[in-house]
Amino acid sequence: MGFCISCGQQHQDGIRFCRFCGNQQPGEQLLARLRQEAEQLHYLRVQAQALAQQQQQQQQQYSQNQYNQQPRW
């Protein structure tokens, strides 16, 4: 099931025109390309989140090491 890109009503996959508003729907080739791009963007986002988390952990570890190395008066 898909949704009209114009009015948002749900419709069957593979239709060319929305039965509610009559607007033309994207073809299967465009939908396949958009799905592929969405998967690539999701993969990049997951990688960026993992890298940010790793950097945050390294910063916390560095800060903790700096704190432990300070002289105690």
Buried (B, 14 or more C-beta within 10 A) or exposed (E): EBEBEEEEEEBEEEEEEBEEEEEEBEEEEEBEEEEEEEEEEEEEEEEEEEEEEEEEEEEEEEEEEEEEEEEEE
